[in-house]
Amino acid sequence: MFGPDSAATAHLVVAIEESAEAEIAAAAIGGAVDFPPGAQEAVRAAIAKATA
């Protein structure tokens, strides 16, 4: 298994499938592009601010 239970494993498999679909779609329009440095931190800060 790839998680603590069957449901967690199923969620992981769905996430992997959705990621693969996104990668294929990106390839069709020129390929995936990495996020710029600091993007993840900016999104987390925005989420924290919105949920505070």
Secondary structure, 3 states (H helix, E strand, C coil): CCCCCHHHHHHHHHHHHHHHHHHHHHHHCCCCCCCCCCHHHHHHHHHHHHHC
